[in-house]
Amino acid sequence: NIKNKDIFWEINLSKHLSKKDTIVKSFIFKDTIVIMFSTGKIIQFNKSDGEISFKQDLNLSDIVSIIVNDNYFVFNQNNGRSFFYSQ
């Protein structure tokens, strides 16, 4: 709650991430929060309790932007390469 600065839940992701991982994109979809990282890691949480419901590592590097459209994801690398995935 932003008004009274109460935190609903908190999670430590250090065992799932490295120092190279930076958040590139995050969004809320129905009852989940999805966070996508510069290394191609994707972590999905239940937004009511913070439990991890899905993890995926695409083993990419230098992701600078991610485009999400329906069930399609485009990962764009710093070197100009793009990778297209469907959910």
Protein Blocks (a to p, Z undefined) as FASTA:
>chain_A
ZZlopafbdcdfklmpcfklccfbdcdehjaccdddfkopacdddfklopafbdcdehia
hiabdcdehjaccdddfkopacdddZZ
